[in-house]
Amino acid sequence: MSTGIRRIFVWQWCFGLLGLLLAGCSTADNEMSAGSIRAVNHVDGTAINWFKVNGYRASGGGGDQCCIVMPDKWRPGLIVNIEWEVDPDRWAKLPGFDDPNYLAAYAKHKANYKQYSTQVEIPEWPGIERCGLTVHFLTCQQVKVTTSCYGTSSAQYPIKEPRHMKEPAVCTK
């Protein structure tokens, strides 16, 4: 066997051994899979323009959107970083698109948009049964998340805050 062929064989053997060692580090506790993200806005008169969960961006209009990558099994300390933009006057009257004043009116309206961010711990889910991540936007820029597979109107759904809440004049922390 020539020296060149032996080197190739040794390198292949080393990479194969390294691959086996790395495969041994993989456990079910570390496995990840994709799931949907969705928003539920509890605050009347505002709109969630968009939101991000750990950098995955979605529109705030509701419904399932693709995707977020999450562990298959829950473990303590799972935190998500959430960023979002709010239109505090979702029903503002703007001129039509064909109106020459539209761009100026929209720019003035958009100047009132507010952006927020927070970190939220993901509550425990049983076994491997999780159904994406639902982000609930509450008054005073409070946020709750769940991985529940129940619908939001189900008695078993874990987040009980009412819909259509009014933003208080003063928020206390």
TIRO-2110 file (N, C-alpha, C; in Angstrom, 1 decimal):
// TIRO-2110
0.9, -1.2, 0.0, N, 1, A
0.0, 0.0, 0.0, CA, 1, A
0.9, 1.2, 0.0, C, 1, A
0.6, 2.2, -0.9, N, 2, A
1.5, 3.3, -1.0, CA, 2, A
1.2, 4.3, 0.2, C, 2, A
2.1, 5.2, 0.4, N, 3, A
2.0, 6.2, 1.5, CA, 3, A
0.8, 7.1, 1.3, C, 3, A
0.5, 7.5, 0.1, N, 4, A
-0.7, 8.3, -0.1, CA, 4, A
-2.0, 7.6, 0.2, C, 4, A
-2.1, 6.4, -0.2, N, 5, A
-3.3, 5.6, 0.1, CA, 5, A
-3.4, 5.4, 1.6, C, 5, A
-2.3, 5.1, 2.3, N, 6, A
-2.4, 4.9, 3.7, CA, 6, A
-2.8, 6.2, 4.4, C, 6, A
-2.4, 7.4, 4.0, N, 7, A
-2.8, 8.6, 4.6, CA, 7, A
-4.3, 8.8, 4.4, C, 7, A
-4.8, 8.6, 3.2, N, 8, A
-6.2, 8.7, 3.0, CA, 8, A
-7.0, 7.8, 3.9, C, 8, A
-6.5, 6.5, 4.0, N, 9, A
-7.2, 5.6, 4.9, CA, 9, A
-7.2, 6.0, 6.3, C, 9, A
-6.0, 6.6, 6.8, N, 10, A
-5.9, 7.1, 8.2, CA, 10, A
-6.9, 8.2, 8.4, C, 10, A
-6.9, 9.2, 7.5, N, 11, A
-7.8, 10.3, 7.6, CA, 11, A
-9.3, 9.9, 7.6, C, 11, A
-9.6, 8.9, 6.7, N, 12, A
-11.0, 8.4, 6.7, CA, 12, A
-11.4, 7.8, 8.0, C, 12, A
-10.4, 7.0, 8.5, N, 13, A
-10.7, 6.3, 9.8, CA, 13, A
-10.8, 7.3, 10.9, C, 13, A
-10.0, 8.4, 11.0, N, 14, A
-10.1, 9.4, 12.0, CA, 14, A
-11.4, 10.2, 11.9, C, 14, A
-11.8, 10.5, 10.7, N, 15, A
-13.1, 11.2, 10.5, CA, 15, A
-14.3, 10.3, 10.9, C, 15, A
-14.2, 9.0, 10.6, N, 16, A
-15.2, 8.1, 11.0, CA, 16, A
-15.3, 8.0, 12.5, C, 16, A
-14.2, 7.9, 13.1, N, 17, A
-14.2, 7.8, 14.6, CA, 17, A
-14.7, 9.1, 15.2, C, 17, A
-14.4, 10.2, 14.7, N, 18, A
-14.9, 11.5, 15.2, CA, 18, A
-16.4, 11.6, 15.0, C, 18, A
-16.9, 11.1, 13.9, N, 19, A
-18.3, 11.1, 13.6, CA, 19, A
-19.1, 10.2, 14.6, C, 19, A
-18.5, 9.0, 14.9, N, 20, A
-19.1, 8.2, 15.9, CA, 20, A
-19.1, 8.8, 17.3, C, 20, A
-18.0, 9.5, 17.7, N, 21, A
-17.9, 10.1, 19.0, CA, 21, A
-19.0, 11.2, 19.1, C, 21, A
-19.1, 12.0, 18.0, N, 22, A
-20.1, 13.1, 18.0, CA, 22, A
-21.5, 12.6, 18.0, C, 22, A
-21.8, 11.5, 17.3, N, 23, A
-23.1, 10.8, 17.4, CA, 23, A
-23.4, 10.4, 18.8, C, 23, A
-22.5, 9.9, 19.5, N, 24, A
-22.7, 9.5, 20.9, CA, 24, A
-23.1, 10.7, 21.8, C, 24, A
-22.8, 11.9, 21.4, N, 25, A
-23.1, 13.1, 22.2, CA, 25, A
-24.6, 13.5, 22.0, C, 25, A
-25.1, 13.0, 20.9, N, 26, A
-26.5, 13.4, 20.6, CA, 26, A
-27.5, 12.5, 21.4, C, 26, A
-28.4, 13.1, 22.1, N, 27, A
-29.4, 12.4, 22.8, CA, 27, A
-30.8, 12.9, 22.5, C, 27, A
-31.8, 12.2, 22.9, N, 28, A
-33.1, 12.7, 22.6, CA, 28, A
-33.4, 14.0, 23.3, C, 28, A
-32.7, 14.2, 24.4, N, 29, A
-32.9, 15.5, 25.2, CA, 29, A
-32.4, 16.7, 24.4, C, 29, A
-31.6, 16.5, 23.4, N, 30, A
-31.0, 17.6, 22.6, CA, 30, A
-31.7, 17.7, 21.2, C, 30, A
-32.6, 16.8, 20.9, N, 31, A
-33.2, 16.8, 19.6, CA, 31, A
-34.1, 18.0, 19.4, C, 31, A
-34.1, 18.6, 18.2, N, 32, A
-35.0, 19.7, 18.0, CA, 32, A
-35.9, 19.5, 16.8, C, 32, A
-37.0, 20.2, 16.7, N, 33, A
-37.8, 20.1, 15.5, CA, 33, A
-38.5, 21.4, 15.4, C, 33, A
-39.1, 21.6, 14.2, N, 34, A
-39.8, 22.9, 13.9, CA, 34, A
-41.2, 22.8, 14.3, C, 34, A
-41.7, 24.0, 14.6, N, 35, A
-43.2, 24.1, 14.9, CA, 35, A
-43.7, 25.5, 14.4, C, 35, A
-45.0, 25.6, 14.5, N, 36, A
-45.6, 26.9, 14.1, CA, 36, A
-45.4, 27.9, 15.2, C, 36, A
-45.5, 29.2, 14.8, N, 37, A
-45.6, 30.2, 15.8, CA, 37, A
-46.9, 31.0, 15.5, C, 37, A
-47.5, 31.5, 16.5, N, 38, A
-48.8, 32.3, 16.3, CA, 38, A
-48.9, 33.4, 17.4, C, 38, A
-49.6, 34.4, 17.1, N, 39, A
-49.8, 35.5, 18.0, CA, 39, A
-51.3, 35.6, 18.4, C, 39, A
-51.5, 35.9, 19.7, N, 40, A
-52.9, 36.2, 20.1, CA, 40, A
-52.8, 37.6, 20.8, C, 40, A
-53.5, 38.6, 20.2, N, 41, A
-53.5, 39.9, 20.8, CA, 41, A
-54.7, 40.1, 21.7, C, 41, A
-54.4, 40.4, 23.0, N, 42, A
-55.5, 40.6, 23.9, CA, 42, A
-55.9, 42.0, 24.1, C, 42, A
-55.3, 43.0, 23.4, N, 43, A
-55.5, 44.4, 23.7, CA, 43, A
-56.3, 45.1, 22.6, C, 43, A
-57.4, 45.6, 23.0, N, 44, A
-58.3, 46.3, 22.1, CA, 44, A
-57.6, 47.6, 21.6, C, 44, A
-57.9, 47.9, 20.3, N, 45, A
-57.4, 49.1, 19.7, CA, 45, A
-56.0, 49.1, 19.2, C, 45, A
-55.2, 48.1, 19.5, N, 46, A
-53.9, 48.0, 19.1, CA, 46, A
-53.7, 46.9, 18.1, C, 46, A
-52.7, 47.0, 17.3, N, 47, A
-52.4, 45.9, 16.4, CA, 47, A
-50.9, 45.5, 16.6, C, 47, A
-50.7, 44.2, 16.6, N, 48, A
-49.3, 43.7, 16.6, CA, 48, A
-48.9, 43.6, 15.1, C, 48, A
-48.0, 44.5, 14.7, N, 49, A
-47.6, 44.5, 13.3, CA, 49, A
-46.8, 43.3, 12.9, C, 49, A
-45.8, 43.0, 13.7, N, 50, A
-45.0, 41.8, 13.6, CA, 50, A
-44.4, 41.5, 14.9, C, 50, A
-43.9, 40.2, 15.0, N, 51, A
-43.2, 39.8, 16.2, CA, 51, A
-42.1, 38.8, 15.8, C, 51, A
-41.1, 38.7, 16.7, N, 52, A
-40.0, 37.7, 16.5, CA, 52, A
-39.9, 36.9, 17.7, C, 52, A
-39.6, 35.6, 17.5, N, 53, A
-39.3, 34.7, 18.6, CA, 53, A
-38.0, 34.1, 18.3, C, 53, A
-37.0, 34.5, 19.2, N, 54, A
-35.6, 34.0, 18.9, CA, 54, A
-35.2, 34.3, 17.5, C, 54, A
-35.6, 35.4, 17.0, N, 55, A
-35.1, 35.8, 15.6, CA, 55, A
-36.1, 35.4, 14.5, C, 55, A
-37.0, 34.4, 14.8, N, 56, A
-37.9, 34.0, 13.8, CA, 56, A
-39.1, 35.0, 13.7, C, 56, A
-39.2, 35.6, 12.6, N, 57, A
-40.2, 36.7, 12.4, CA, 57, A
-41.5, 36.2, 11.8, C, 57, A
-42.6, 36.8, 12.3, N, 58, A
-44.0, 36.4, 11.8, CA, 58, A
-44.8, 37.7, 11.9, C, 58, A
-45.9, 37.7, 11.1, N, 59, A
-46.8, 38.8, 11.2, CA, 59, A
-47.6, 38.7, 12.5, C, 59, A
-48.1, 39.7, 13.0, N, 60, A
-48.9, 39.7, 14.2, CA, 60, A
-50.4, 39.5, 14.0, C, 60, A
-50.8, 39.1, 12.8, N, 61, A
-52.2, 39.0, 12.4, CA, 61, A
-52.9, 37.8, 12.9, C, 61, A
-52.2, 36.9, 13.5, N, 62, A
-52.8, 35.6, 14.0, CA, 62, A
-52.6, 34.5, 13.0, C, 62, A
-53.1, 33.3, 13.4, N, 63, A
-52.9, 32.2, 12.5, CA, 63, A
-51.6, 31.6, 12.7, C, 63, A
-51.4, 30.3, 12.3, N, 64, A
-50.2, 29.6, 12.4, CA, 64, A
-49.2, 30.1, 11.3, C, 64, A
-48.0, 30.3, 11.6, N, 65, A
-47.0, 30.7, 10.7, CA, 65, A
-45.7, 29.9, 10.9, C, 65, A
-45.0, 29.7, 9.9, N, 66, A
-43.8, 28.9, 9.9, CA, 66, A
-42.6, 29.8, 10.3, C, 66, A
-41.8, 29.4, 11.0, N, 67, A
-41.6, 28.3, 11.9, CA, 67, A
-40.7, 28.8, 13.0, C, 67, A
-40.6, 28.0, 14.0, N, 68, A
-39.6, 28.1, 15.1, CA, 68, A
-39.1, 26.8, 15.4, C, 68, A
-37.8, 26.7, 15.7, N, 69, A
-37.2, 25.5, 16.1, CA, 69, A
-37.1, 25.4, 17.6, C, 69, A
-37.6, 24.3, 18.2, N, 70, A
-37.6, 24.1, 19.6, CA, 70, A
-37.2, 22.7, 20.0, C, 70, A
-36.8, 22.5, 21.2, N, 71, A
-36.4, 21.2, 21.6, CA, 71, A
-37.6, 20.3, 21.6, C, 71, A
-37.4, 19.0, 21.4, N, 72, A
-38.5, 18.0, 21.4, CA, 72, A
-39.0, 17.8, 22.8, C, 72, A
-38.1, 17.9, 23.8, N, 73, A
-38.4, 17.7, 25.2, CA, 73, A
-38.2, 18.9, 26.0, C, 73, A
-39.1, 19.3, 26.9, N, 74, A
-38.9, 20.4, 27.7, CA, 74, A
-37.8, 20.2, 28.7, C, 74, A
-37.2, 21.2, 29.1, N, 75, A
-36.2, 21.2, 30.2, CA, 75, A
-36.2, 22.6, 30.9, C, 75, A
-35.9, 22.6, 32.1, N, 76, A
-35.9, 23.9, 32.9, CA, 76, A
-35.0, 24.9, 32.2, C, 76, A
-35.5, 26.1, 32.3, N, 77, A
-34.7, 27.3, 31.8, CA, 77, A
-34.8, 27.6, 30.4, C, 77, A
-35.9, 27.0, 29.7, N, 78, A
-36.1, 27.3, 28.3, CA, 78, A
-36.6, 28.7, 28.2, C, 78, A
-35.9, 29.6, 27.7, N, 79, A
-36.3, 31.0, 27.6, CA, 79, A
-36.4, 31.4, 26.1, C, 79, A
-37.4, 32.2, 25.7, N, 80, A
-37.5, 32.7, 24.4, CA, 80, A
-37.3, 34.3, 24.5, C, 80, A
-36.7, 34.8, 23.5, N, 81, A
-36.5, 36.3, 23.3, CA, 81, A
-37.6, 36.7, 22.3, C, 81, A
-38.4, 37.6, 22.8, N, 82, A
-39.6, 38.1, 22.0, CA, 82, A
-39.4, 39.6, 21.7, C, 82, A
-39.5, 39.9, 20.4, N, 83, A
-39.5, 41.3, 20.0, CA, 83, A
-40.8, 41.6, 19.3, C, 83, A
-41.4, 42.7, 19.4, N, 84, A
-42.6, 43.0, 18.6, CA, 84, A
-42.8, 44.5, 18.4, C, 84, A
-43.7, 44.8, 17.4, N, 85, A
-44.0, 46.2, 17.1, CA, 85, A
-45.5, 46.3, 17.2, C, 85, A
-45.9, 47.4, 17.8, N, 86, A
-47.3, 47.7, 18.1, CA, 86, A
-47.8, 49.0, 17.4, C, 86, A
-48.9, 48.9, 16.7, N, 87, A
-49.6, 50.1, 16.2, CA, 87, A
-50.6, 50.4, 17.2, C, 87, A
-50.4, 51.5, 18.0, N, 88, A
-51.3, 51.8, 19.1, CA, 88, A
-52.7, 52.3, 18.7, C, 88, A
-52.8, 52.6, 17.4, N, 89, A
-54.1, 53.1, 16.8, CA, 89, A
-54.5, 52.4, 15.6, C, 89, A
-54.8, 51.1, 15.7, N, 90, A
-55.0, 50.3, 14.6, CA, 90, A
-56.2, 50.7, 13.7, C, 90, A
-57.1, 51.5, 14.2, N, 91, A
-58.3, 52.0, 13.4, CA, 91, A
-58.1, 53.4, 12.9, C, 91, A
-56.9, 53.9, 12.9, N, 92, A
-56.7, 55.3, 12.4, CA, 92, A
-57.2, 55.4, 11.0, C, 92, A
-57.8, 56.6, 10.7, N, 93, A
-58.3, 56.8, 9.4, CA, 93, A
-57.2, 57.5, 8.6, C, 93, A
-56.8, 56.8, 7.5, N, 94, A
-55.8, 57.3, 6.6, CA, 94, A
-56.4, 57.5, 5.2, C, 94, A
-55.9, 58.5, 4.5, N, 95, A
-56.4, 58.7, 3.1, CA, 95, A
-56.1, 57.4, 2.3, C, 95, A
-56.8, 57.3, 1.2, N, 96, A
-56.6, 56.1, 0.3, CA, 96, A
-55.2, 56.2, -0.4, C, 96, A
-54.8, 55.1, -0.9, N, 97, A
-53.5, 55.0, -1.5, CA, 97, A
-53.3, 55.9, -2.7, C, 97, A
-54.4, 56.3, -3.4, N, 98, A
-54.3, 57.1, -4.5, CA, 98, A
-54.3, 58.6, -4.1, C, 98, A
-54.5, 58.9, -2.9, N, 99, A
-54.6, 60.3, -2.4, CA, 99, A
-53.1, 60.8, -2.3, C, 99, A
-52.8, 62.0, -2.8, N, 100, A
-51.5, 62.6, -2.8, CA, 100, A
-51.0, 62.8, -1.3, C, 100, A
-51.9, 62.8, -0.3, N, 101, A
-51.5, 63.0, 1.1, CA, 101, A
-51.2, 61.7, 1.8, C, 101, A
-51.4, 60.6, 1.1, N, 102, A
-51.3, 59.3, 1.8, CA, 102, A
-50.0, 59.1, 2.4, C, 102, A
-48.9, 59.3, 1.7, N, 103, A
-47.5, 59.0, 2.2, CA, 103, A
-47.2, 59.8, 3.4, C, 103, A
-47.6, 61.1, 3.4, N, 104, A
-47.3, 61.9, 4.6, CA, 104, A
-48.2, 61.5, 5.8, C, 104, A
-49.4, 61.2, 5.5, N, 105, A
-50.3, 60.7, 6.6, CA, 105, A
-49.8, 59.4, 7.2, C, 105, A
-49.4, 58.5, 6.3, N, 106, A
-48.9, 57.2, 6.8, CA, 106, A
-47.6, 57.4, 7.6, C, 106, A
-46.7, 58.2, 7.1, N, 107, A
-45.5, 58.5, 7.9, CA, 107, A
-45.8, 59.0, 9.3, C, 107, A
-46.8, 59.9, 9.4, N, 108, A
-47.1, 60.5, 10.7, CA, 108, A
-47.7, 59.4, 11.6, C, 108, A
-48.6, 58.6, 11.0, N, 109, A
-49.2, 57.5, 11.7, CA, 109, A
-48.1, 56.5, 12.2, C, 109, A
-47.2, 56.1, 11.3, N, 110, A
-46.2, 55.1, 11.6, CA, 110, A
-45.2, 55.6, 12.7, C, 110, A
-45.1, 56.9, 12.8, N, 111, A
-44.2, 57.5, 13.8, CA, 111, A
-44.6, 57.1, 15.2, C, 111, A
-45.9, 56.7, 15.4, N, 112, A
-46.4, 56.3, 16.7, CA, 112, A
-46.2, 54.9, 17.0, C, 112, A
-45.7, 54.1, 16.1, N, 113, A
-45.5, 52.7, 16.3, CA, 113, A
-44.5, 52.5, 17.5, C, 113, A
-44.6, 51.5, 18.3, N, 114, A
-43.7, 51.3, 19.4, CA, 114, A
-43.2, 49.9, 19.3, C, 114, A
-41.9, 49.7, 19.6, N, 115, A
-41.3, 48.4, 19.6, CA, 115, A
-40.9, 48.0, 21.0, C, 115, A
-41.0, 46.7, 21.3, N, 116, A
-40.7, 46.2, 22.6, CA, 116, A
-40.0, 44.9, 22.5, C, 116, A
-39.4, 44.5, 23.6, N, 117, A
-38.7, 43.2, 23.7, CA, 117, A
-38.8, 42.7, 25.1, C, 117, A
-38.8, 41.4, 25.3, N, 118, A
-38.8, 40.8, 26.6, CA, 118, A
-38.3, 39.4, 26.4, C, 118, A
-38.0, 38.8, 27.6, N, 119, A
-37.7, 37.3, 27.6, CA, 119, A
-38.7, 36.6, 28.5, C, 119, A
-39.1, 35.5, 28.0, N, 120, A
-40.2, 34.7, 28.7, CA, 120, A
-39.8, 33.3, 28.8, C, 120, A
-40.0, 32.7, 29.9, N, 121, A
-39.7, 31.3, 30.1, CA, 121, A
-40.9, 30.4, 29.5, C, 121, A
-40.5, 29.4, 28.8, N, 122, A
-41.5, 28.5, 28.2, CA, 122, A
-42.0, 27.5, 29.3, C, 122, A
-43.3, 27.5, 29.6, N, 123, A
-43.8, 26.5, 30.6, CA, 123, A
-43.6, 25.1, 30.2, C, 123, A
-43.5, 24.2, 31.1, N, 124, A
-43.3, 22.8, 30.9, CA, 124, A
-44.5, 22.2, 30.0, C, 124, A
-44.1, 21.3, 29.1, N, 125, A
-45.1, 20.6, 28.3, CA, 125, A
-44.8, 19.1, 28.6, C, 125, A
-45.9, 18.3, 28.6, N, 126, A
-45.7, 16.9, 28.9, CA, 126, A
-45.1, 16.1, 27.8, C, 126, A
-44.1, 15.2, 28.1, N, 127, A
-43.5, 14.4, 27.1, CA, 127, A
-43.0, 15.1, 25.9, C, 127, A
-43.4, 14.7, 24.7, N, 128, A
-43.0, 15.4, 23.5, CA, 128, A
-44.2, 16.0, 22.8, C, 128, A
-45.3, 16.1, 23.5, N, 129, A
-46.5, 16.7, 22.9, CA, 129, A
-46.5, 18.2, 23.1, C, 129, A
-46.1, 18.9, 22.0, N, 130, A
-46.2, 20.4, 22.0, CA, 130, A
-46.7, 20.7, 20.6, C, 130, A
-47.4, 21.8, 20.5, N, 131, A
-48.0, 22.2, 19.3, CA, 131, A
-47.5, 23.6, 18.9, C, 131, A
-46.3, 23.8, 18.5, N, 132, A
-45.8, 25.1, 18.2, CA, 132, A
-45.7, 26.0, 19.4, C, 132, A
-45.6, 27.3, 19.2, N, 133, A
-45.5, 28.2, 20.3, CA, 133, A
-46.5, 29.3, 20.0, C, 133, A
-47.4, 29.6, 21.0, N, 134, A
-48.4, 30.7, 20.9, CA, 134, A
-47.9, 31.8, 21.8, C, 134, A
-47.8, 33.0, 21.3, N, 135, A
-47.4, 34.1, 22.0, CA, 135, A
-48.6, 35.0, 22.3, C, 135, A
-48.9, 35.3, 23.6, N, 136, A
-50.1, 36.1, 24.0, CA, 136, A
-49.6, 37.5, 24.4, C, 136, A
-50.0, 38.5, 23.7, N, 137, A
-49.7, 39.9, 24.0, CA, 137, A
-50.8, 40.5, 24.8, C, 137, A
-50.4, 40.8, 26.1, N, 138, A
-51.3, 41.3, 27.1, CA, 138, A
-51.1, 42.8, 27.3, C, 138, A
-51.9, 43.4, 28.1, N, 139, A
-51.8, 44.9, 28.4, CA, 139, A
-50.4, 45.1, 29.1, C, 139, A
-50.0, 46.4, 29.0, N, 140, A
-48.8, 46.8, 29.7, CA, 140, A
-47.6, 46.1, 29.2, C, 140, A
-47.5, 45.7, 27.9, N, 141, A
-46.4, 45.0, 27.3, CA, 141, A
-46.0, 43.7, 28.0, C, 141, A
-47.0, 43.0, 28.6, N, 142, A
-46.8, 41.7, 29.2, CA, 142, A
-47.0, 40.7, 28.1, C, 142, A
-46.2, 39.6, 28.2, N, 143, A
-46.3, 38.5, 27.3, CA, 143, A
-46.3, 37.2, 28.0, C, 143, A
-47.1, 36.3, 27.5, N, 144, A
-47.1, 34.9, 28.0, CA, 144, A
-47.0, 34.0, 26.8, C, 144, A
-46.4, 32.8, 27.0, N, 145, A
-46.3, 31.9, 25.9, CA, 145, A
-46.8, 30.5, 26.3, C, 145, A
-47.2, 29.7, 25.4, N, 146, A
-47.6, 28.3, 25.7, CA, 146, A
-47.3, 27.5, 24.5, C, 146, A
-47.2, 26.2, 24.7, N, 147, A
-47.0, 25.2, 23.7, CA, 147, A
-48.3, 24.3, 23.6, C, 147, A
-49.3, 24.7, 24.3, N, 148, A
-50.5, 23.8, 24.4, CA, 148, A
-51.1, 23.5, 23.1, C, 148, A
-51.6, 22.3, 23.0, N, 149, A
-52.3, 21.8, 21.8, CA, 149, A
-53.8, 22.1, 21.8, C, 149, A
-54.3, 22.5, 22.9, N, 150, A
-55.7, 22.9, 23.0, CA, 150, A
-55.9, 24.2, 22.3, C, 150, A
-57.2, 24.4, 21.8, N, 151, A
-57.6, 25.7, 21.3, CA, 151, A
-57.7, 26.8, 22.3, C, 151, A
-57.6, 28.0, 22.0, N, 152, A
-57.6, 29.1, 23.0, CA, 152, A
-59.0, 29.2, 23.7, C, 152, A
-60.0, 28.6, 23.1, N, 153, A
-61.4, 28.7, 23.8, CA, 153, A
-61.6, 27.4, 24.6, C, 153, A
-60.7, 26.5, 24.6, N, 154, A
-60.9, 25.3, 25.4, CA, 154, A
-60.7, 25.5, 26.9, C, 154, A
-61.5, 24.8, 27.7, N, 155, A
-61.3, 25.0, 29.2, CA, 155, A
-59.9, 24.5, 29.6, C, 155, A
-59.3, 23.6, 28.9, N, 156, A
-57.9, 23.1, 29.2, CA, 156, A
-56.8, 24.1, 28.8, C, 156, A
-57.1, 25.1, 28.0, N, 157, A
-56.1, 26.0, 27.6, CA, 157, A
-55.5, 26.8, 28.8, C, 157, A
-54.2, 26.8, 28.9, N, 158, A
-53.5, 27.3, 30.1, CA, 158, A
-53.6, 28.8, 30.3, C, 158, A
-53.7, 29.6, 29.3, N, 159, A
-53.7, 31.1, 29.4, CA, 159, A
-55.2, 31.5, 29.5, C, 159, A
-55.6, 32.1, 30.6, N, 160, A
-57.0, 32.4, 30.9, CA, 160, A
-57.3, 33.9, 30.7, C, 160, A
-56.3, 34.8, 30.5, N, 161, A
-56.6, 36.2, 30.4, CA, 161, A
-57.7, 36.5, 29.3, C, 161, A
-58.6, 37.4, 29.6, N, 162, A
-59.7, 37.7, 28.6, CA, 162, A
-59.1, 38.3, 27.3, C, 162, A
-59.8, 38.2, 26.2, N, 163, A
-59.6, 39.0, 25.0, CA, 163, A
-60.2, 40.3, 25.2, C, 163, A
-59.8, 41.3, 24.3, N, 164, A
-60.4, 42.6, 24.2, CA, 164, A
-60.3, 43.4, 25.5, C, 164, A
-59.1, 43.3, 26.1, N, 165, A
-58.8, 44.1, 27.3, CA, 165, A
-58.4, 45.6, 26.9, C, 165, A
-58.7, 46.5, 27.7, N, 166, A
-58.4, 47.9, 27.5, CA, 166, A
-57.0, 48.1, 28.1, C, 166, A
-56.2, 48.9, 27.4, N, 167, A
-54.9, 49.3, 27.9, CA, 167, A
-55.1, 50.3, 29.1, C, 167, A
-54.6, 50.1, 30.3, N, 168, A
-54.8, 51.0, 31.3, CA, 168, A
-54.0, 52.3, 31.1, C, 168, A
-54.5, 53.4, 31.7, N, 169, A
-53.8, 54.7, 31.5, CA, 169, A
-52.4, 54.7, 32.1, C, 169, A
-52.2, 53.9, 33.1, N, 170, A
-50.9, 53.8, 33.8, CA, 170, A
-50.6, 52.3, 34.0, C, 170, A
-49.5, 51.9, 33.6, N, 171, A
-49.1, 50.5, 33.8, CA, 171, A
-48.1, 50.4, 35.0, C, 171, A
-48.4, 49.5, 36.0, N, 172, A
-47.5, 49.3, 37.1, CA, 172, A
-46.8, 48.0, 36.9, C, 172, A
-45.6, 47.9, 37.4, N, 173, A
-44.8, 46.7, 37.3, CA, 173, A
-44.6, 46.1, 38.6, C, 173, A
END
